[in-house]
Amino acid sequence: MERVLLVGANLNDGEDYLTSLEELGALAEACDMEVAGRVCQTLETVHKAFYIGTGKVDEVKALAQECEADVIIFDNSLSPMQMRNLQERLEKPILDRSALILDIFANRARSREAKLQVETARLQYMLPRLVGLHAALSRQGGASGSMSNRGAGEKKLELDRRVLEQRLAELRRELKEVGNERETQRKRRTKSGLPRVALVGYTNAGKSTLLNAMLDLYGEEDAEGQERHVFEKDMLFATLDTTVRKIAPEDHHAFLLSDTVGFIHKLPHNLVEAFHSTLEEAREADLLLQVVDYSDEHYKEQIAVTNQTLKKLGAEGIPMLYLYNKSDLVSPDDVPGLSGVEPGKLTEHLPVVTDAGIYLSAKKRIGMEELIALIEKKLSGGYRECTLLIPFTDGRAVSYLNENAVVYETEYLENGVRMRVNCRQEDYGYYEKYLEG
């Protein structure tokens, strides 16, 4: 296991640099690295050549040797020049926050689309940094003109740059094909008429756990009779692939629920761009469920990061419910209306529904029924209750409504089937001819 030294900077810009450095350590551990030490410097402005001050560079070098660090990781994105200079001075492999996140994504990608997206983001990250990567190569003979007049180092750089650009072009073509397939699937789901609900939120907030809880209670079984769960684990970026499942609670309207990739502070721009087609599940949703790790003392900052990322995606105007997950792990005084409750009896009083959202526990399956009711309430604008008298000749209508509407009552009469239902507004218009009375 590689040992790493974490380096942060306090730029007095209002950000909690210590929390950010702590999160960097969690990212390193998620990449199977051991944190050997941490160091931070307060700066007025970033040093153009080394990011941190030159004196601090020497201190970092000495500390890296002392704690036997194999890699040095900076808690910010480094410019190609900064990375090259630090590599030369520190004589250790250098990573920045973006490279570390990209490594995690590369290790976790499972589907073809996710692998293509991650490789695209990594190559876009590497392209401007080739000079630093090849700093040891010869740069002699640098006269202007054709490549034959350049030194071996520049020839190597030029060839590598060309290879990367060709590979990027191939990846973009493949991603376009996969994107077209995803768009076809999305249009097919749209034709089904089912509302689309998307889980969004900070990484490790519990989105996959919530999806699995919903599948346990309300999910439809697949052909083998097994519910299609998604991978869940207490780690950053446990899942990258967007998963869509049909949720069909009894006596409630069915809907499609999608689990999207988690967000994080300083998420690399290349990753947001590469995963844009995947994240469109959030942008195309009728309702967003923002899952919040309420047990994390920095949950407000995480909400802000999620909202900023949604704004970048153009999804800020979509109706949203806040789901304060892991509420069973906090003090009762932190849950609205539960001040004074004994800590050991907190779960007996959950969930709590307020104007701000719902306080629940996905892992303990607390609050699922109340959440379903809230989702239906938020989506209720597209539904209408009515009583229909459907002739026996239109058995297809009866089957359709049993499948796609909430049926309160069914009665078989001499002249047809009377059904009292709550159906989509579009279905109401289509079957309006069968309205009773």
C-alpha positions in Angstrom: 0.0 0.0 0.0 1.4 3.4 -1.0 2.0 6.0 1.7 1.0 9.5 0.8 1.7 13.0 2.2 -1.2 15.4 1.9 -0.5 19.1 1.2 -3.1 21.8 1.5 -3.3 25.6 1.4 -5.4 28.1 3.4 -6.1 30.9 0.9 -8.4 32.8 3.2 -11.2 32.5 0.6 -13.9 31.4 3.0 -13.4 27.7 2.4 -12.8 25.3 5.2 -9.4 24.1 4.2 -9.0 21.6 7.1 -12.3 19.9 6.1 -11.1 19.8 2.5 -7.8 18.3 3.6 -9.7 15.7 5.7 -11.8 14.8 2.6 -8.7 14.5 0.5 -7.5 11.9 3.0 -10.8 10.0 2.6 -10.3 10.1 -1.2 -6.7 8.7 -0.8 -8.0 5.9 1.4 -10.7 5.2 -1.2 -7.8 4.8 -3.7 -6.2 2.2 -1.4 -3.5 4.6 -0.1 -2.3 5.1 3.5 -2.1 8.7 4.7 1.4 9.1 6.3 1.1 12.8 7.1 -0.5 16.2 6.4 0.9 19.7 6.0 -0.7 23.0 5.2 0.3 26.6 4.5 -1.5 29.8 4.8 -1.1 31.9 1.6 -2.3 35.3 0.4 -2.0 34.2 -3.2 -1.0 31.0 -4.9 2.7 30.8 -5.9 2.7 30.7 -9.7 5.7 28.3 -10.0 5.1 25.9 -7.0 1.6 26.6 -5.8 3.0 26.8 -2.2 6.0 29.0 -1.2 9.5 27.9 -2.1 10.5 27.5 1.6 7.4 25.3 2.1 8.5 23.1 -0.8 11.7 22.3 1.0 9.7 21.6 4.2 7.4 19.2 2.3 10.4 17.4 0.8 11.9 16.9 4.2 8.6 15.7 5.7 8.0 13.3 2.8 11.4 11.7 3.5 10.7 11.6 7.2 7.3 9.9 7.0 8.5 7.7 4.1 5.8 8.9 1.7 5.8 7.4 -1.7 3.5 10.0 -3.3 2.7 13.6 -2.5 -0.9 14.8 -3.1 -2.0 18.4 -3.3 -5.5 19.4 -2.3 -6.0 21.6 -5.3 -5.7 21.4 -9.1 -2.1 22.2 -10.1 -1.1 23.8 -13.4 1.1 21.8 -15.7 4.0 24.1 -14.9 3.5 23.8 -11.1 3.3 20.0 -11.4 6.6 19.9 -13.4 8.4 22.2 -11.0 7.2 20.3 -7.9 8.2 17.0 -9.5 11.7 18.3 -10.1 12.1 19.8 -6.6 10.4 17.1 -4.5 11.7 14.1 -6.5 8.5 12.2 -5.7 5.4 11.4 -7.8 3.0 14.3 -7.6 -0.8 14.1 -7.7 -3.4 16.8 -7.3 -7.0 16.5 -6.2 -8.3 16.1 -9.7 -5.9 13.3 -10.6 -6.8 11.5 -7.4 -10.5 11.6 -8.2 -9.8 10.5 -11.7 -7.9 7.5 -10.4 -10.8 6.5 -8.2 -13.3 6.9 -11.1 -11.0 4.7 -13.3 -10.9 2.0 -10.6 -14.7 2.0 -10.0 -15.9 2.3 -13.6 -17.8 -0.9 -14.5 -20.1 -0.2 -17.5 -18.7 0.5 -21.0 -20.1 4.0 -20.9 -18.5 4.8 -17.5 -15.1 3.5 -18.7 -15.3 5.6 -21.8 -16.3 8.7 -19.8 -13.5 8.3 -17.3 -10.8 7.6 -20.0 -12.0 10.7 -21.8 -11.6 12.8 -18.7 -8.2 11.4 -17.9 -6.8 12.1 -21.3 -8.2 15.6 -21.3 -6.4 16.1 -17.9 -3.1 14.6 -19.2 -2.9 16.4 -22.5 -1.7 19.8 -21.2 0.6 18.0 -18.7 2.7 16.0 -21.1 5.6 18.4 -20.7 5.8 17.6 -17.0 5.4 13.9 -17.6 8.4 13.9 -20.0 10.6 16.4 -18.1 13.4 13.8 -18.1 13.5 13.5 -21.9 16.1 15.3 -24.0 15.2 18.8 -25.3 18.3 19.5 -27.4 18.2 20.6 -31.0 15.1 22.8 -30.5 15.3 24.7 -33.8 12.1 25.7 -35.4 10.8 23.8 -38.4 9.8 20.2 -39.0 9.8 17.5 -36.3 13.0 16.2 -37.7 14.8 19.3 -36.4 13.6 18.8 -32.9 15.3 17.0 -30.0 14.2 13.5 -28.9 12.2 15.0 -26.0 10.1 17.2 -28.3 9.6 14.4 -30.8 8.3 12.2 -28.0 6.0 14.9 -26.8 4.7 15.6 -30.2 4.0 11.9 -30.9 2.4 11.3 -27.5 0.2 14.4 -28.0 -0.9 13.1 -31.4 -1.7 9.7 -29.9 -3.7 11.2 -27.1 -5.7 13.5 -29.5 -6.4 10.5 -31.8 -7.6 8.4 -28.9 -9.8 11.3 -27.6 -11.4 11.6 -31.1 -12.1 7.8 -31.0 -13.6 8.1 -27.5 -15.8 11.0 -28.4 -17.2 9.0 -31.3 -17.9 6.0 -29.1 -19.4 8.2 -26.4 -21.7 9.7 -29.0 -22.9 6.2 -30.0 -23.5 5.3 -26.4 -25.2 8.6 -25.8 -27.5 7.9 -28.7 -28.4 4.5 -27.2 -29.0 6.2 -23.8 -31.2 8.8 -25.5 -33.2 6.0 -27.2 -33.7 4.4 -23.8 -34.7 7.7 -22.3 -37.3 8.3 -25.0 -38.7 4.8 -24.5 -39.1 5.5 -20.8 -40.7 8.8 -21.6 -43.3 7.0 -23.8 -44.1 4.8 -20.9 -45.7 7.8 -19.3 -44.2 7.1 -15.9 -42.9 10.1 -13.9 -39.1 10.3 -13.6 -37.5 10.8 -10.2 -33.7 11.2 -9.7 -31.6 10.7 -6.7 -28.8 13.3 -6.4 -26.4 14.4 -3.7 -22.9 14.4 -2.3 -20.9 11.2 -2.6 -21.5 8.6 0.2 -24.7 10.3 1.3 -26.7 7.1 0.9 -28.3 7.3 -2.6 -27.6 3.7 -3.5 -28.8 2.5 0.0 -32.0 4.4 -0.5 -32.6 3.0 -4.0 -32.1 -0.5 -2.6 -34.4 0.2 0.2 -37.1 1.3 -2.3 -36.5 -1.8 -4.3 -36.8 -4.1 -1.3 -40.2 -2.5 -0.4 -41.7 -1.4 -3.7 -39.5 -2.7 -6.6 -40.7 -4.9 -9.3 -38.9 -8.3 -9.6 -36.9 -9.2 -12.7 -37.4 -12.3 -14.9 -35.5 -14.5 -12.4 -37.6 -13.3 -9.5 -34.8 -11.3 -8.0 -34.8 -7.6 -7.4 -32.1 -5.7 -9.2 -30.1 -4.1 -6.4 -27.2 -1.7 -7.0 -23.8 -1.9 -5.3 -23.7 0.0 -2.0 -20.8 0.5 0.4 -19.6 3.1 2.9 -17.0 4.7 0.7 -16.6 7.7 -1.6 -17.9 7.1 -5.2 -18.9 3.5 -4.6 -21.0 3.6 -7.8 -20.5 5.6 -11.0 -23.2 4.1 -13.3 -26.6 5.6 -13.5 -29.2 3.0 -12.7 -32.9 3.3 -13.4 -35.5 1.1 -11.7 -39.3 1.1 -11.7 -40.8 1.7 -8.3 -44.5 0.5 -8.0 -45.9 1.0 -4.4 -49.3 -0.5 -3.8 -52.1 2.1 -3.8 -49.7 4.7 -5.2 -48.6 5.7 -8.6 -45.5 4.0 -10.1 -42.5 6.0 -11.1 -39.0 5.5 -12.5 -36.2 6.1 -9.9 -32.6 6.8 -11.1 -29.4 6.8 -9.0 -26.8 9.2 -10.3 -23.1 9.6 -9.7 -22.3 11.5 -6.5 -20.9 15.0 -6.4 -18.0 16.3 -4.4 -16.2 19.5 -3.6 -13.9 20.6 -6.4 -15.2 17.9 -8.8 -12.9 18.1 -11.8 -14.5 20.0 -14.7 -13.5 17.3 -17.2 -15.4 14.7 -15.2 -18.6 16.8 -15.2 -18.3 17.3 -18.9 -17.5 13.6 -19.5 -20.4 12.4 -17.4 -22.8 15.0 -18.8 -24.9 12.4 -20.7 -25.2 10.2 -17.6 -26.1 13.2 -15.4 -28.8 14.2 -17.9 -31.0 11.7 -16.0 -31.1 14.4 -13.3 -31.8 17.2 -15.8 -34.7 15.3 -17.4 -36.3 14.3 -14.1 -39.7 15.5 -13.0 -38.6 15.5 -9.4 -35.1 15.5 -7.7 -34.5 13.8 -4.4 -31.4 15.3 -2.8 -30.0 12.8 -0.4 -28.1 14.5 2.5 -25.8 12.8 5.0 -27.3 14.5 8.0 -24.8 12.9 10.3 -22.0 14.8 8.6 -21.3 18.1 10.4 -20.6 19.7 7.0 -23.9 18.7 5.4 -24.8 22.3 4.7 -21.7 22.8 2.6 -22.4 19.5 0.8 -25.9 20.7 0.0 -24.4 23.9 -1.5 -21.9 21.8 -3.6 -24.7 19.7 -4.9 -26.9 22.7 -5.8 -24.0 24.4 -7.6 -23.3 21.3 -9.6 -27.0 20.9 -10.5 -27.0 24.6 -11.7 -24.0 23.8 -14.0 -26.1 20.9 -15.4 -29.1 23.2 -16.0 -31.2 21.3 -13.5 -31.6 24.0 -10.8 -35.3 24.7 -11.7 -36.6 21.1 -11.2 -38.8 20.5 -8.1 -36.7 19.0 -5.2 -37.2 17.2 -2.0 -34.5 17.2 0.7 -33.9 13.7 2.3 -31.9 14.1 5.5 -30.5 10.6 5.6 -28.7 8.9 8.6 -30.9 11.0 11.0 -30.7 8.0 13.4 -27.0 8.8 14.0 -27.5 12.4 15.2 -28.5 13.9 18.5 -32.3 14.2 19.0 -31.8 17.9 19.6 -30.7 18.2 15.9 -34.0 16.8 14.6 -36.9 19.3 14.4 -39.5 18.6 17.1 -37.5 15.9 18.9 -35.5 18.0 21.4 -35.5 16.2 24.7 -36.0 12.7 23.3 -33.7 10.1 24.8 -30.9 9.3 22.2 -31.6 5.5 22.5 -35.2 6.1 21.5 -34.6 8.4 18.6 -35.5 5.8 15.9 -38.9 5.4 17.6 -39.8 9.0 16.7 -38.4 8.9 13.1 -39.3 9.8 10.4 -40.0 13.5 10.8 -41.6 15.4 7.9 -41.2 19.2 7.8 -41.4 22.0 5.2 -37.6 21.5 4.8 -37.8 17.9 3.9 -37.9 14.5 5.6 -35.6 13.1 8.3 -35.1 9.4 7.8 -32.7 6.4 7.7 -32.4 4.5 4.5 -30.2 1.8 6.0 -32.8 1.0 8.7 -35.7 1.5 6.2 -37.2 4.2 8.4 -39.4 6.8 6.5 -39.9 4.9 3.3 -43.8 5.1 3.4 -43.7 8.7 4.3 -41.3 9.4 1.5 -43.5 7.7 -1.1 -46.4 9.9 0.1 -44.2 13.0 -0.3 -43.1 12.0 -3.8 -46.7 11.4 -4.9 -47.7 14.8 -3.4 -45.0 16.5 -5.3 -46.0 14.8 -8.5 -49.8 15.1 -8.0 -50.2 18.0 -10.3 -50.0 15.6 -13.3 -52.8 13.3 -12.0 -56.6 13.4 -11.8 -59.2 11.3 -10.0 -62.3 10.1 -12.0 -64.9 7.3 -12.4 -65.0 5.6 -15.7 -67.5 3.1 -17.2 -65.5 1.1 -19.7 -67.4 -1.2 -22.1 -66.4 -4.9 -22.2 -65.2 -4.4 -25.8 -62.3 -2.3 -24.6 -60.6 -4.7 -22.3 -57.2 -3.1 -23.2 -58.3 0.1 -21.4 -59.0 -1.9 -18.2 -55.6 -3.6 -18.4 -53.8 -0.3 -19.1 -55.4 1.4 -16.1 -54.7 -1.5 -13.8 -51.1 -1.2 -14.8 -50.6 2.6 -15.0 -53.1 4.2 -12.6 -54.1 3.9 -8.9 -57.4 1.9 -8.9 -59.5 2.6 -5.9 -62.5 0.5 -6.9 -63.6 -1.9 -9.7 -67.1 -3.0 -10.3 -68.4 -5.3 -13.1 -71.8 -4.2 -14.4 -74.1 -5.4 -17.2 -72.9 -2.7 -19.6 -69.2 -2.6 -18.7 -66.6 -2.1 -15.9 -66.9 0.8 -13.6 -63.5 1.9 -12.3 -62.7 4.7 -9.9 -59.1 5.6 -10.6 -56.4 8.3 -10.1 -54.7 8.5 -13.5 -52.3 10.8 -15.4 -53.7 13.9 -16.9 -53.0 12.6 -20.4 -54.8 9.3 -19.7 -57.7 11.3 -18.4 -58.0 13.1 -21.7 -57.7 9.9 -23.6 -60.4 8.0 -21.6 -62.6 11.0 -21.0 -65.2 9.4 -23.4 -65.8 6.8 -20.7 -66.5 9.3 -17.9 -69.6 8.2 -16.0 -72.4 10.7 -15.8 
